[in-house]
């Protein structure tokens, strides 16, 4: 198996007060890159997880477990939320669905 697809654990930045302008500005989000084997979630698994089918459901398989705090996952510029995480002997499966 190849873990060749980059994805990012994204943490949104907090608003920071700018004393010069008197406005709040949003800093850049923090992105931590990771590598995964990416595949669409099977229809059977989607029905078990969601009770219906979703167009934007993916399964990401990583070799290591990431324990950092994050708000969402970004794959190819699209945002995904983690619906389920399963840890196996050598891999971690992240089942994610698209955020509108």
HELIX and SHEET records of a PDB file:
HELIX    1   1 UNK A   43  UNK A   50  1                                   8    
SHEET    1   A 7 UNK A   5  UNK A  11  0                                        
SHEET    2   A 7 UNK A  30  UNK A  40 -1                                        
SHEET    3   A 7 UNK A  57  UNK A  62 -1                                        
SHEET    4   A 7 UNK A  92  UNK A  98 -1                                        
SHEET    5   A 7 UNK A  78  UNK A  87 -1                                        
SHEET    6   A 7 UNK A  72  UNK A  75 -1                                        
SHEET    7   A 7 UNK A   5  UNK A  11 -1                                        
SHEET    1   B 2 UNK A  15  UNK A  18  0                                        
SHEET    2   B 2 UNK A  23  UNK A  26 -1                                        
END                                                                             
